[in-house]
Amino acid sequence: MKKKERGRARKIIIIVIVSLLLVCAAFSVGVNVYMTSSYKKLTDTAPDGEKFDCILILGAKVFESGGVSAMLADRLDRGIELYFAGVSDRILVSGDHGRTEYDEVNTMKAYCVERGVPSEAVFMDHAGFSTYESIVRAKEIFGCESVMIVTQEYHLYRALYIAKAKGLYAYGASASKQTYAGQTKRDVREFAARIKDVFSVIFSVKPTYSGEKIPISGSGDATNDK
């Protein structure tokens, strides 16, 4: 290949690569703008008196001592508040219990029960390893058709997108009560997670675990493992 032809080929390759990068960037920004603008209207706007199959509280960091992170405490407090307001008579706490030594859901249930929620009203999803899995399992394992999702506002947009895409009637309740350490890092991670979950929805990705059905209309104690 002549030097001139090699230069032309190199230029075409560079143009193609740059074009692909621009398309990817435009898609990524578009997904994020769409989720934030479309699902903000479902945050803290549920019709008065609306009853849901469950209040779905999404998990976050817990400590070996049995304590919960500030972010999770705010989610739990908001969910408990909604429970006593009559939004639902069931709470579903969903988080990571994939290892014996790390257990978000029993810690979350204990927090709710200590604050007056009956044990039988609190269900645990031990395999809510991601936002996507928590929502899919709420429908497929627990039989929920309507959910009030509780998490921080930046996280709600994606959760509501997944819920609607999976055919759930869903609204969100924001648990954003303070400024949380490390939020910039979370915002960057959330930007990428929104793109990932668009593909999770498109390809109907299966949760890590399925398992037997546990009707949300029953007793939450059916999910106890201790």
C-alpha positions in Angstrom: 0.0 0.0 0.0 1.3 3.4 -1.0 2.1 5.9 1.7 -0.7 8.2 0.4 -3.3 5.3 0.6 -2.1 4.3 4.1 -2.7 7.9 5.2 -6.2 7.9 3.7 -7.1 4.6 5.4 -5.8 5.9 8.7 -7.9 9.0 8.4 -11.0 7.0 7.6 -10.4 4.7 10.7 -10.0 7.8 12.9 -13.2 9.3 11.5 -15.2 6.1 12.1 -13.8 5.8 15.7 -14.6 9.4 16.5 -18.1 9.0 15.0 -18.8 5.9 17.1 -17.6 7.7 20.3 -19.9 10.6 19.5 -22.9 8.4 19.0 -22.2 6.5 22.2 -21.8 9.8 24.1 -25.0 11.2 22.6 -26.9 7.9 23.5 -25.6 8.0 27.1 -26.5 11.6 27.6 -29.9 11.0 26.0 -30.7 8.1 28.3 -29.9 10.1 31.4 -31.8 13.2 30.3 -34.8 11.0 29.4 -34.8 9.1 32.8 -34.5 12.3 34.9 -37.1 14.3 33.0 -39.6 11.5 32.5 -39.6 9.9 35.9 -39.2 13.0 38.1 -42.9 13.5 37.8 -43.6 10.2 39.6 -41.5 11.2 42.6 -43.6 12.3 45.7 -46.6 12.8 43.5 -48.7 9.6 44.2 -52.5 10.4 44.4 -53.8 11.0 47.9 -55.3 7.8 49.4 -53.5 5.5 46.8 -52.9 2.0 48.2 -49.9 -0.1 47.0 -49.2 -3.8 47.3 -46.0 -2.9 49.1 -43.5 -0.2 50.0 -40.3 -1.3 48.4 -37.3 0.0 50.3 -34.0 -0.5 48.3 -31.0 -1.5 50.3 -27.7 0.3 51.0 -24.7 -0.1 53.2 -25.0 -1.7 56.7 -22.2 -2.2 59.3 -21.0 -5.3 61.1 -22.2 -3.7 64.4 -25.8 -3.9 63.1 -26.0 -0.2 62.3 -27.1 1.3 59.0 -25.6 4.0 56.9 -27.1 7.5 56.9 -28.5 6.9 53.4 -30.2 3.7 54.4 -31.5 5.1 57.6 -33.2 7.9 55.6 -34.8 5.3 53.3 -36.0 3.2 56.2 -37.4 6.2 58.1 -39.3 7.3 54.9 -40.7 3.8 54.3 -41.8 3.4 57.9 -43.5 6.9 57.7 -45.4 5.7 54.6 -46.4 2.5 56.3 -48.0 4.3 59.2 -49.6 6.8 56.8 -51.5 3.8 55.2 -49.8 3.8 51.8 -49.4 0.0 52.1 -49.7 -2.6 54.9 -46.6 -4.4 53.6 -43.0 -3.3 53.5 -40.5 -5.2 51.2 -36.9 -4.6 52.1 -34.6 -5.6 49.3 -30.8 -5.8 49.4 -27.7 -7.8 49.4 -27.5 -11.0 51.6 -25.3 -12.9 49.3 -22.7 -13.6 52.1 -23.2 -14.9 55.6 -21.1 -12.0 56.9 -22.9 -9.3 55.1 -26.7 -9.0 55.6 -28.6 -5.9 54.5 -32.1 -7.2 54.7 -32.2 -8.7 58.3 -30.7 -5.4 59.5 -33.3 -3.5 57.6 -36.2 -5.6 58.9 -34.9 -5.3 62.5 -34.8 -1.5 62.1 -38.4 -1.5 61.0 -39.6 -3.8 63.7 -37.8 -1.9 66.4 -39.8 1.2 65.3 -43.2 -0.5 65.6 -43.8 -2.2 62.3 -45.1 -5.7 62.9 -42.7 -8.4 61.9 -45.3 -10.1 59.7 -45.7 -6.9 57.7 -42.0 -6.8 56.7 -40.8 -9.0 53.9 -37.2 -9.6 53.1 -35.7 -10.1 49.6 -32.4 -11.7 50.3 -31.3 -11.6 46.7 -31.9 -7.9 45.8 -28.3 -7.6 44.5 -29.1 -4.6 42.3 -31.8 -2.1 41.6 -32.9 -4.1 38.6 -33.1 -7.4 40.5 -34.9 -5.9 43.4 -37.7 -4.6 41.1 -37.9 -7.7 38.9 -38.1 -10.0 42.0 -40.7 -7.7 43.6 -43.0 -8.7 40.7 -41.9 -12.2 39.9 -41.2 -13.6 43.4 -43.5 -11.5 45.6 -46.3 -11.0 43.1 -46.5 -7.3 43.5 -48.4 -5.3 40.9 -48.1 -1.9 42.4 -45.1 -0.5 44.4 -44.1 2.6 46.2 -40.4 2.7 45.8 -38.3 4.4 48.5 -34.7 5.5 47.9 -32.8 8.8 47.3 -34.1 10.9 44.5 -31.2 10.5 42.1 -31.7 6.8 42.3 -35.5 6.8 42.0 -35.5 7.8 38.3 -33.8 4.5 37.3 -35.9 2.5 39.7 -39.1 3.9 38.3 -38.0 3.4 34.7 -37.3 -0.3 35.4 -40.6 -0.7 37.3 -42.7 0.8 34.5 -40.8 -1.1 31.9 -41.6 -4.3 33.8 -45.3 -3.5 33.9 -45.6 -2.4 37.5 -47.8 0.5 38.7 -45.2 2.5 40.5 -44.5 5.8 42.2 -41.4 6.9 44.1 -40.9 8.5 47.5 -37.7 10.4 47.9 -35.6 9.7 51.0 -33.1 12.6 50.2 -33.0 14.3 53.6 -29.3 15.4 53.7 -26.1 15.7 51.7 -24.3 12.3 51.7 -20.6 11.8 51.7 -19.3 10.5 48.3 -22.4 11.7 46.4 -20.3 12.8 43.4 -19.0 9.3 42.9 -22.5 7.9 43.2 -23.8 10.3 40.6 -21.1 9.2 38.1 -21.9 5.5 38.9 -25.6 6.2 38.5 -25.0 7.8 35.1 -23.5 4.5 33.9 -26.0 2.3 35.7 -28.9 4.0 33.9 -27.4 3.0 30.5 -26.7 -0.6 31.7 -30.3 -1.0 32.9 -31.7 0.2 29.6 -30.0 -2.9 28.1 -31.1 -5.1 31.1 -34.7 -4.1 30.2 -34.3 -4.6 26.5 -32.8 -8.0 26.8 -35.0 -9.0 29.8 -32.0 -10.0 31.9 -32.9 -12.7 34.5 -32.1 -12.0 38.2 -29.2 -14.0 39.8 -31.8 -16.1 41.7 -35.5 -16.8 41.1 -36.9 -19.4 43.6 -40.3 -20.1 45.0 -43.1 -17.5 45.0 -43.6 -15.7 48.3 -47.0 -13.8 48.0 -46.8 -10.3 49.4 -50.4 -10.9 50.6 -49.0 -13.4 53.1 -46.8 -13.0 56.1 -43.4 -11.4 56.0 -42.1 -14.0 58.5 -42.1 -16.5 55.7 -38.9 -14.7 54.5 -37.2 -15.0 57.9 -34.0 -17.0 57.9 -33.0 -16.5 61.6 
